[in-house]
Amino acid sequence: MNKESYEFLRAMEETPSPSGFEQPVQRIVRRRMKAIADTIETDVHGNVIVGLNPKGTPRVMLAGHCDQIGMMVRYISDQGFLSFAPIGGIDAQLLPGLRVTVHGGRKPVNGVIGRKPIHLMRDKPNEPAKIDMNDLVIDIGAKNKADATKRVSVGDPVTFQLGMSPLNGDLVVSPGFDNKVGTFVVMEALRLAAAKKIRCALFAVSTVQEEIGLRGSRTSCFGIDPLVGIAVDVTHASDYPGVEKKDVGEITLGRGPVIERGANINPKVHELLVQTAKRKRIGHQLSAAPGATGTDANAIQISRAGVAAGLVSIPNRYMHTPVEVVSLADLEAAAKLIAETIAQIDGKTNFIPQ
């Protein structure tokens, strides 16, 4: 991956964007795409819509949501400890012992989610205690409530401590790969498409609030009114212990993006993606999606009178944890696959299943 693209990804990963609080990341997207796009708009919902050849035919939408799971401060005790509620799907079992950051004030505030030491626990030693998120608090080192409220407020968003780090080879680890990598891929795909003479109108959208109900894709798709919509999200890798291939398929990091097939997916879009991958010798994997996928593709498909939807997924280990792992090569391959697919679409391309 070239240095500029890597720094774009790193900047997004190290910037907070819990659902409903995506503005800091959206500023990074607008800054990155300013020199490439023909148009850039931010709608009232907060979606950033980057356009290329906007008067072309047909209209094609790419969607990758930039929001990440997080938490929100909902109460500050007299002792200065913060109670919180989840934003999106968070496993309470992961939280004790984590370092977190509270955002919203003049500067980020570091905190920890502590837990009573094992020496003081009265549960049976061989039976793990059940963790209730309502019993957990964030400790920011405040002396009391007055001290805490000088730095944080009720309603402030909270994230896992952010940061992207390399692992072996081209693997990287960070919280928030779900799904800032989707935003990264659709913007990289548009950048690659800009070097081609595309005939369709292309709109790459950094969507918001996917983790709490696919909200940004619903509103932005309704506004763009595309014929074709391709979402990019993460999917569960099955190349590590504890994940059954029979449950999620055979999905491996480093073997390329995953092209989904099923009821949420237009057959013509699926076929075009697969044929393009084979013709351009882009490594890819297949996944079965018999029903709704739970991604932006689901909202896109049923917008207005219907959209020819596709879904390209990035293999991801340890989804919705602070240590999500992806392959940089998979991200590059996904962007190339989508850009090459877009280059083949014009006003004569038929997406009606027959």
RAPEBEL-V955407 format. One record per pair of residues at least 12 apart in sequence whose ideal C-beta (glycine too) atoms are under 10 Angstrom apart, sorted by the first residue. I is the first residue (numbers start at 1). J is the second residue. Records with the same first field share a line. If there is no record, write none. Layout:
BEGIN
I = J, J
END
This chain:
BEGIN
1 = 170, 172, 188, 328, 329, 331, 332, 335
2 = 332
4 = 32, 191
5 = 32, 184, 187, 188, 191, 328, 331, 332, 335
6 = 164, 172, 328, 331
7 = 32
8 = 28, 29, 31, 32, 33, 183, 184, 187, 188, 191
9 = 164, 172, 174, 177, 180, 181, 183, 184, 185, 187, 188, 326, 328, 331
10 = 163, 164, 165, 172, 174
11 = 24, 25, 28, 29, 31, 32, 164, 180
12 = 24, 25, 26, 28, 29, 32, 66, 68, 164, 174, 176, 177, 180, 181, 183, 184, 187, 206
13 = 25, 68, 162, 163, 164, 165, 172, 173, 174, 175, 176, 177, 180, 181, 184, 324
14 = 28, 162, 163, 164, 174, 175, 176, 180
15 = 27, 28, 66, 68, 103, 159, 162, 176, 180
16 = 68, 70, 101, 102, 103, 104, 108, 157, 158, 159, 160, 162, 175, 176
17 = 65, 66, 67, 68, 70, 103, 157, 159, 162, 176, 180, 183, 206, 208
18 = 67, 68, 69, 70, 71, 72, 86, 87, 88, 103, 157, 158, 159, 176, 209, 211, 212
19 = 65, 66, 67, 68, 69, 70, 72, 87, 88, 157, 208, 209, 210, 211, 212, 213, 215, 216
20 = 46, 67, 70, 72, 87, 155, 157, 208, 209, 211, 212, 215
21 = 46, 67, 68, 70, 72, 87, 103, 104, 155, 156, 157, 158, 159, 208, 209
22 = 45, 46, 47, 48, 65, 66, 67, 68, 180, 183, 206, 207, 208, 209, 216
23 = 42, 46, 48, 208
24 = 66, 103
25 = 48, 66, 67, 68, 176, 180, 183, 206, 208
26 = 42, 46, 47, 48, 66, 183, 206, 208
27 = 42, 48
28 = 48, 66, 180, 183, 206
29 = 42, 48, 50, 64, 66, 180, 183, 184, 186, 187, 204, 205, 206
30 = 42, 48, 50, 206
32 = 50, 183, 184, 187, 188, 191
33 = 48, 50, 51, 52, 187, 190, 191, 194, 204, 206
34 = 50
35 = 191, 194
36 = 50, 52, 187, 190, 191, 192, 193, 194, 195, 204
37 = 49, 50, 51, 52, 54, 187, 190, 191, 194, 202, 203, 204
38 = 50, 51, 52, 53, 54, 55, 194, 201, 202
39 = 51, 52, 53, 54, 203
40 = 204
41 = 203, 205, 220, 223, 224
42 = 206
43 = 205, 208, 216, 219, 220, 223, 224
44 = 219, 223
45 = 207, 208, 209, 215, 216, 218, 219, 220, 223
46 = 66, 67, 206, 207, 208, 209, 215, 216, 219, 220
47 = 63, 65, 66, 205, 206, 207, 208, 209, 215, 216, 217, 218, 219, 220, 221, 223, 224
48 = 66, 183, 187, 204, 205, 206, 207, 208, 216, 220
49 = 61, 63, 203, 204, 205, 206, 207, 220, 223, 224
50 = 62, 186, 187, 190, 191, 202, 203, 204, 205, 206
51 = 190, 201, 202, 203, 204, 205, 224
52 = 190, 191, 193, 194, 196, 198, 200, 201, 202, 203, 204, 342
53 = 193, 194, 197, 198, 199, 200, 201, 202, 203
54 = 201, 202, 203, 224
55 = 201
56 = 198, 199, 200, 201, 202, 345, 346, 347
57 = 199, 200, 201, 227, 345, 346, 347, 348, 349
58 = 199, 200, 201, 226, 227, 228, 308, 345, 346, 347, 348, 349, 351
59 = 200, 201, 202, 203, 224, 225, 226, 227, 228, 229, 307
60 = 193, 198, 200, 201, 202, 203, 204, 224, 226, 227, 228, 229, 230, 307, 308, 338, 341, 342, 345, 349
61 = 186, 201, 202, 203, 204, 205, 207, 217, 220, 221, 223, 224, 225, 226, 227, 228, 229, 230, 231, 296, 300, 303, 307, 309
62 = 182, 183, 185, 186, 187, 189, 190, 193, 202, 203, 204, 205, 206, 207, 226, 228, 229, 230, 231, 232, 296, 300, 310, 312, 335, 338, 339, 342
63 = 179, 182, 183, 186, 203, 204, 205, 206, 207, 210, 214, 216, 217, 220, 221, 224, 226, 229, 230, 231, 232, 233, 295, 296, 297, 299, 300, 309, 311
64 = 179, 180, 181, 182, 183, 184, 185, 186, 187, 188, 189, 204, 205, 206, 207, 210, 217, 230, 231, 232, 233, 234, 295, 296, 312, 314, 334
65 = 178, 179, 180, 182, 183, 186, 205, 206, 207, 208, 209, 210, 211, 214, 215, 216, 217, 231, 232, 233, 295, 296
66 = 176, 179, 180, 181, 182, 183, 184, 187, 205, 206, 207, 208, 209, 210, 216
67 = 87, 88, 176, 178, 179, 180, 183, 206, 207, 208, 209, 210, 211, 212, 215, 216
68 = 87, 88, 157, 159, 160, 162, 174, 175, 176, 177, 178, 179, 180, 210, 211, 320, 324
69 = 86, 87, 88, 89, 90, 91, 159, 160, 175, 176, 178, 211, 212, 319, 320, 321
70 = 84, 86, 87, 88, 90, 100, 101, 103, 157, 158, 159, 160, 175, 176, 211
71 = 83, 84, 85, 86, 87, 88, 90, 95, 100, 102, 113, 133, 136, 138, 156, 157, 158, 159, 160
72 = 84, 85, 86, 87, 102, 104, 154, 155, 156, 157, 158
73 = 85, 102, 103, 104, 111, 138, 140, 148, 152, 153, 154, 155, 156, 157, 158
74 = 154, 155, 156
75 = 137, 154
76 = 137, 138, 140, 142, 144, 145, 146, 148, 149, 152, 153, 154, 156
77 = 137, 142, 144, 145, 148
78 = 144, 145, 146, 148
79 = 137, 139, 142, 143, 144, 145, 147, 148
80 = 137, 139, 140, 141, 142, 143, 144, 145, 146, 147, 148, 149, 151, 152
81 = 111, 114, 136, 137, 138, 139, 140, 142, 144, 145, 148
82 = 100, 102, 109, 111, 113, 136, 137, 138, 139, 140, 142, 148, 152, 154, 156, 158
83 = 133, 134, 135, 136, 137, 138, 154
84 = 100, 102, 111, 113, 133, 134, 136, 137, 138, 156, 157, 158
85 = 133, 134, 158
86 = 133, 158, 211, 212
87 = 157, 158, 159, 209, 211, 212
88 = 178, 209, 210, 211, 212, 213, 320
89 = 178, 211, 212, 319, 320
90 = 133, 160, 211, 320, 321
91 = 131, 133, 320, 321
92 = 113, 130, 131, 132, 133, 134, 135, 136
93 = 128, 130, 131, 133
94 = 113, 131, 160, 318, 320, 321, 322, 323
95 = 113, 114, 115, 131, 133, 136, 138, 160, 322
96 = 112, 113, 114, 115, 116, 129, 131, 135, 136
97 = 112, 113, 114, 115
98 = 111, 112, 113, 114, 115, 136, 138, 160, 161, 175, 321, 322
99 = 111, 112, 113, 160, 161, 322
100 = 112, 113, 138, 139, 140, 158, 159, 160, 161, 162, 322
101 = 138, 140, 157, 158, 159, 160, 161, 162
102 = 138, 140, 148, 151, 152, 153, 156, 157, 158, 159
103 = 152, 156, 157, 158, 159, 162
104 = 151, 152, 153, 154, 155, 156, 157, 158
105 = 150, 151, 152, 153, 156
106 = 151
107 = 151
108 = 151, 159, 161, 162
109 = 138, 140, 141, 142, 148, 151, 152, 156, 158
110 = 138, 139, 140, 141, 161
111 = 137, 138, 139, 140, 141, 142, 151, 152, 158, 161
112 = 137, 138, 139, 140, 141, 161
113 = 133, 136, 137, 138, 139, 158, 160
114 = 136, 137, 138, 139
115 = 129, 131, 135, 136, 137
116 = 129, 135
138 = 152, 158
140 = 152
159 = 175, 176, 322
160 = 174, 175, 176, 321, 322, 323, 324
161 = 175, 322
162 = 174, 175, 176, 322
163 = 175, 176, 322
164 = 176, 177, 180
165 = 323
166 = 328
167 = 323, 325, 327
169 = 253, 254, 327, 328, 329
170 = 253, 254, 326, 327, 328, 329, 330, 331, 332
171 = 253, 254, 317, 325, 326, 327, 328, 329, 330
172 = 324, 325, 326, 327, 328, 331
173 = 317, 318, 321, 322, 323, 324, 325, 326
174 = 322, 323, 324, 325, 326
175 = 318, 320, 321, 322, 323, 324
176 = 322, 324
177 = 234, 314, 316, 317, 318, 319, 323, 324, 325, 326, 331
178 = 210, 211, 233, 234, 235, 314, 316, 318, 319, 320, 321, 324, 326
179 = 207, 210, 211, 231, 232, 233, 234, 295, 296, 313, 314, 316, 319, 324
180 = 206, 234, 324
181 = 232, 233, 234, 314, 316, 324, 326, 328, 330, 331, 334
182 = 206, 207, 210, 231, 232, 233, 234, 295, 296, 312, 313, 314, 331, 334
183 = 204, 205, 206, 207, 232
184 = 206, 232, 314, 331, 334, 335
185 = 204, 230, 232, 233, 257, 312, 314, 330, 331, 332, 333, 334, 335, 336, 337, 338, 339
186 = 202, 203, 204, 205, 206, 207, 230, 231, 232, 312, 334, 335, 338
187 = 204, 205, 206, 232, 335
188 = 204, 232, 331, 332, 334, 335, 336, 338, 339
189 = 202, 204, 230, 232, 312, 334, 335, 336, 337, 338, 339, 340, 341, 342
190 = 202, 203, 204, 205, 335, 338, 339, 342
191 = 204, 335, 339
192 = 332, 335, 336, 337, 338, 339, 340, 342, 343
193 = 335, 338, 339, 340, 341, 342, 343
194 = 339
195 = 339, 343
196 = 339, 340, 342, 343
197 = 343
198 = 339, 342, 343, 344, 345, 346
199 = 342, 343, 344, 345, 346, 347, 348, 349
200 = 226, 227, 228, 342, 343, 344, 345, 346, 347, 349
201 = 224, 226, 227, 345
202 = 226, 228, 338, 339, 342, 343, 345
203 = 220, 221, 223, 224, 226, 229
204 = 230, 232, 338, 342
205 = 217, 220, 221, 223, 224, 226, 229, 231, 296, 300
206 = 220
207 = 219, 220, 221, 231, 296, 299, 300
208 = 220
210 = 231, 233, 294, 295, 296, 299
211 = 320
213 = 299
214 = 231, 292, 294, 295, 296, 297, 298, 299, 300
215 = 296, 299
216 = 296, 299
217 = 229, 231, 295, 296, 297, 298, 299, 300, 303
218 = 296, 298, 299, 300, 302, 303
219 = 299, 303
220 = 296, 299, 300, 303
221 = 296, 299, 300, 301, 302, 303, 304, 307, 309
222 = 299, 300, 303, 304
223 = 303
224 = 300, 303, 304, 307
225 = 303, 304, 305, 307
226 = 300, 303, 304, 307, 308, 309
227 = 306, 307, 308, 345, 347, 349, 351
228 = 266, 268, 269, 272, 300, 307, 308, 309, 310, 341, 342, 345, 349, 351
229 = 266, 269, 296, 297, 299, 300, 301, 303, 307, 308, 309, 310, 311
230 = 265, 266, 269, 272, 273, 296, 297, 300, 307, 308, 309, 310, 311, 312, 337, 338, 341, 342
231 = 260, 264, 265, 293, 295, 296, 297, 298, 299, 300, 301, 309, 310, 311, 312, 313
232 = 257, 295, 296, 297, 310, 311, 312, 313, 314, 331, 334, 335, 338
233 = 258, 260, 293, 294, 295, 296, 297, 311, 312, 313, 314, 316
234 = 258, 295, 313, 314, 315, 316, 317, 319, 320, 324, 326, 330
235 = 248, 249, 251, 257, 258, 260, 285, 287, 289, 293, 295, 311, 312, 313, 314, 315, 316, 319
236 = 248, 249, 251, 258, 287, 313, 315, 316, 317, 318, 319
237 = 249, 250, 251, 252, 253, 254, 255, 258, 285, 314, 315, 316, 317, 318, 319, 325, 326, 327, 330
238 = 250, 251, 252, 315, 317
239 = 251, 252, 253, 254, 255, 315, 317
240 = 252, 253, 317, 318, 325
243 = 317, 318
248 = 287, 288
249 = 285, 286, 287, 288, 289
250 = 285, 286, 287
251 = 285, 286, 287, 313, 314, 315, 316, 317
252 = 285, 315, 327, 330
253 = 314, 315, 316, 317, 325, 326, 327, 329, 330
254 = 283, 315, 326, 327, 328, 329, 330, 333
255 = 283, 284, 285, 315, 327, 329, 330, 333
256 = 277, 282, 283, 284, 285, 314, 315, 327, 329, 330, 332, 333, 334, 336, 337
257 = 273, 277, 282, 283, 284, 285, 312, 313, 314, 315, 327, 329, 330, 331, 332, 333, 334, 335, 336, 337, 338
258 = 284, 285, 286, 287, 289, 311, 312, 313, 314, 315, 330, 334
259 = 271, 273, 274, 276, 277, 284, 285, 286, 287, 310, 311, 312, 313, 334, 337
260 = 273, 285, 286, 287, 288, 289, 293, 295, 297, 309, 310, 311, 312, 313
261 = 273, 274, 286, 287, 288, 289, 290, 310, 311
262 = 287, 288, 289, 290, 291, 292, 293, 311
263 = 289, 290, 291, 292, 293, 298, 301
264 = 289, 290, 291, 292, 293, 294, 295, 297, 298, 300, 301, 302, 309, 310, 311
265 = 289, 293, 297, 301, 308, 309, 310, 311
266 = 297, 301, 306, 307, 308, 309, 310, 311, 351, 352, 353
267 = 308, 351, 352, 353, 354
268 = 308, 310, 349, 350, 351, 352, 353, 354
269 = 297, 307, 308, 309, 310, 311, 341, 345, 349, 351, 353
270 = 286, 308, 309, 310, 311
271 = 310, 351
272 = 308, 310, 340, 341, 342, 344, 345, 349, 351
273 = 310, 311, 312, 337, 338, 340, 341
274 = 286, 337, 341
275 = 341, 344
276 = 336, 337, 338, 339, 340, 341, 342, 343, 344
277 = 312, 333, 336, 337, 340, 341
279 = 340, 344
280 = 333, 336, 337, 339, 340, 341
282 = 332, 333, 334, 336, 337, 340, 341
283 = 329, 330, 333, 337
284 = 312, 330, 333, 334, 337
285 = 313, 315, 330
287 = 311, 313, 315
289 = 311, 313
293 = 309, 311, 313
295 = 309, 311, 313
296 = 309, 311
297 = 309, 310, 311, 312, 313
298 = 311
307 = 351
308 = 349, 350, 351, 352, 353
309 = 351
310 = 338, 341, 351
312 = 333, 334, 335, 337, 338, 341
313 = 330, 334
314 = 326, 327, 330, 331, 333, 334
315 = 327, 330
316 = 330
END
